[in-house]
């Protein structure tokens, strides 16, 4: 996960960006996208639990044999979190290496586990020759109400391209919602509260970096996609601020006001 230069806080599991100069707070783009249904995750969660049950059969049977049923259940239900945590750690490290390369830094010695990622990304840089205008910059929109940290904006082959790095096994269409949100940012917010104009983004792409390859996938930008993101922003408002206010306390018709 990207660590923004701008202050962020956690609220109910969501990332909230804070403008230290004005005190304004806006939810992160990724937190807003979490309002989107992801039915494929149910299958993935079930698969992780099933694989853990097979691979750790002796551990589970030992817990059950000792009448530690709750511990066995807890061990299995935490399997998806353990798997996603390892993937997130790997992605964080790769993002950090890529950020340094985009800033023109020399990496020096790289752990062998991550050397293939660096090699393939350096191949991307050599082939496409991006001129980075923004690297890990926080984009802010007060009108719709969101903020987020984009991986980069670059001039590539005479176009201003919004670039997002993905290191997971797959790239999903939801990335277009993320990038369309960034495109509609009103300005770039610095960590010290300074604001500056957002470059005029013309197109967008995902750089899909894996251990064995690096591919560039174009991403469509359009107002129709942004309107879906705006709707998700409304759902976020419902989940975080409105839903808890709509049900009152139980009432009894025999109870009368004094």
Protein Blocks (a to p, Z undefined) as FASTA:
>chain_A
ZZdfbdcddeehiacdddfknopacddfklmmmmpccfklmmmmmmmmmmmmmmmmmmmm
mmmmnopmklmmmmmmmmmmmmmmmmmmmmmmmmmmmmmmmnopaebjadfklmmmmmmm
mmmmmmnopacfbghiacddfknopadddfbdcdeehiacdddddfbfbdcfklmmmmmm
mmmpcbdcdfkopacdddddfbdcdddddfkbccdddddddfklmmmmmmmmmmmmmmmm
mmmmmpccdddfkbccZZ
